Amino acid sequence: MSTRTFPANASSLSPIRAFVRDEVGPALGGETLGGLLLAVTEAASNAVKHSGGTTVTLSISKTRSSVVVQITDDGVFVRRVPLPELDGEGYRGIPLMMAVMDEVVFLEGTEPGDGTTVRLTKYV
């Protein structure tokens, strides 16, 4: 398993993508890698924008049959009812992650310091 922690700011998104590409790029085809990078970017962007935390940690594990990327922040999960047409926000990241990944799991952080984890699985 490879793990790396990044500051929870928008400038970390490019290094996060590079970390994932370096770790799993050789194991995945172009379209599959593209979908994984898109989902990871959405999850990391949500952590940066919504968690209120200071760090985002990625853990990547690979087997012959799957790639699992866990994106963990150090904030608290806040349930929202997304209304993108009314509030002008995007709120399309979670449906997008679900569309390109084989499994998407949310482990909601409930106390300061617990952090929220998004687990993305892609079968290869």
C-alpha positions as CSV (number, residue, x, y, z in Angstrom):
1,M,0.0,0.0,0.0
2,S,1.2,3.5,-0.9
3,T,0.1,6.4,1.3
4,R,0.7,10.1,0.9
5,T,-0.7,13.2,2.7
6,F,-1.3,16.5,1.0
7,P,-2.4,20.0,2.3
8,A,-6.2,20.4,1.9
9,N,-6.0,23.1,-0.8
10,A,-6.8,23.4,-4.5
11,S,-3.1,23.5,-5.4
12,S,-2.8,19.9,-4.2
13,L,-5.2,18.4,-6.8
14,S,-2.5,18.2,-9.5
15,P,0.0,16.5,-7.3
16,I,-2.7,14.1,-6.1
17,R,-3.5,13.1,-9.7
18,A,0.2,12.7,-10.4
19,F,0.6,10.5,-7.3
20,V,-2.3,8.2,-8.4
21,R,-1.0,8.2,-12.1
22,D,2.5,7.2,-10.9
23,E,1.2,4.4,-8.6
24,V,-1.4,2.8,-10.8
25,G,-0.9,4.1,-14.4
26,P,1.1,1.1,-15.6
27,A,-1.6,-1.3,-14.3
28,L,-4.6,0.4,-15.9
29,G,-5.6,1.2,-19.5
30,G,-6.0,4.8,-20.7
31,E,-9.8,5.0,-20.3
32,T,-9.8,3.1,-17.0
33,L,-7.0,5.3,-15.6
34,G,-8.9,8.4,-16.8
35,G,-12.0,7.4,-15.0
36,L,-10.1,6.7,-11.8
37,L,-8.3,10.0,-12.0
38,L,-11.6,11.8,-12.5
39,A,-13.1,10.1,-9.5
40,V,-10.1,10.7,-7.3
41,T,-10.0,14.4,-8.3
42,E,-13.7,14.8,-7.4
43,A,-13.3,13.1,-4.0
44,A,-10.2,15.1,-3.2
45,S,-11.8,18.3,-4.4
46,N,-14.8,17.6,-2.1
47,A,-12.4,17.1,0.8
48,V,-10.7,20.4,0.0
49,K,-13.9,22.3,-0.5
50,H,-16.3,20.9,2.1
51,S,-14.4,19.2,4.9
52,G,-13.0,22.1,6.7
53,G,-9.9,20.0,7.3
54,T,-6.2,20.7,6.8
55,T,-5.0,17.6,5.1
56,V,-6.1,15.0,2.5
57,T,-4.5,11.6,2.7
58,L,-4.5,9.1,-0.2
59,S,-3.9,5.4,0.3
60,I,-3.6,3.2,-2.8
61,S,-3.7,-0.6,-2.8
62,K,-3.4,-2.8,-5.9
63,T,-4.0,-6.4,-6.5
64,R,-4.1,-8.3,-9.8
65,S,-7.9,-7.8,-9.9
66,S,-8.5,-4.3,-8.4
67,V,-7.2,-0.9,-7.5
68,V,-8.5,0.8,-4.4
69,V,-7.9,4.4,-3.6
70,Q,-9.0,5.8,-0.3
71,I,-9.2,9.6,0.1
72,T,-9.4,10.7,3.8
73,D,-9.7,14.2,5.1
74,D,-9.5,15.3,8.7
75,G,-12.9,17.1,8.7
76,V,-16.5,16.3,9.6
77,F,-19.0,15.0,7.1
78,V,-21.9,17.4,6.6
79,R,-25.0,15.9,4.9
80,R,-26.4,18.2,2.2
81,V,-29.3,18.0,-0.2
82,P,-27.7,19.1,-3.5
83,L,-29.7,21.5,-5.5
84,P,-27.3,22.5,-8.3
85,E,-30.0,24.2,-10.4
86,L,-30.9,26.5,-7.5
87,D,-27.7,27.3,-5.6
88,G,-25.3,27.5,-8.5
89,E,-22.9,24.9,-7.0
90,G,-21.7,21.9,-8.9
91,Y,-22.8,19.0,-6.6
92,R,-22.3,16.4,-9.4
93,G,-19.1,14.8,-8.0
94,I,-20.7,11.9,-6.2
95,P,-22.9,10.8,-9.1
96,L,-19.8,11.2,-11.3
97,M,-17.7,9.0,-9.0
98,M,-20.4,6.4,-9.0
99,A,-20.7,6.4,-12.8
100,V,-17.0,5.7,-13.4
101,M,-16.1,3.5,-10.5
102,D,-17.1,-0.1,-9.7
103,E,-17.6,0.7,-5.9
104,V,-17.8,3.9,-4.0
105,V,-18.0,3.8,-0.2
106,F,-18.4,6.8,2.2
107,L,-17.2,6.5,5.8
108,E,-18.5,9.7,7.4
109,G,-16.3,11.5,9.9
110,T,-18.6,12.6,12.8
111,E,-16.2,14.3,15.2
112,P,-13.4,16.7,14.7
113,G,-10.3,14.6,13.9
114,D,-12.3,11.6,12.8
115,G,-12.2,12.5,9.1
116,T,-14.3,11.3,6.2
117,T,-13.0,8.5,3.9
118,V,-14.1,7.9,0.4
119,R,-13.1,4.5,-0.9
120,L,-13.0,4.1,-4.7
121,T,-12.6,0.6,-6.2
122,K,-12.0,-0.2,-9.8
123,Y,-11.8,-3.8,-11.0
124,V,-9.3,-4.6,-13.7
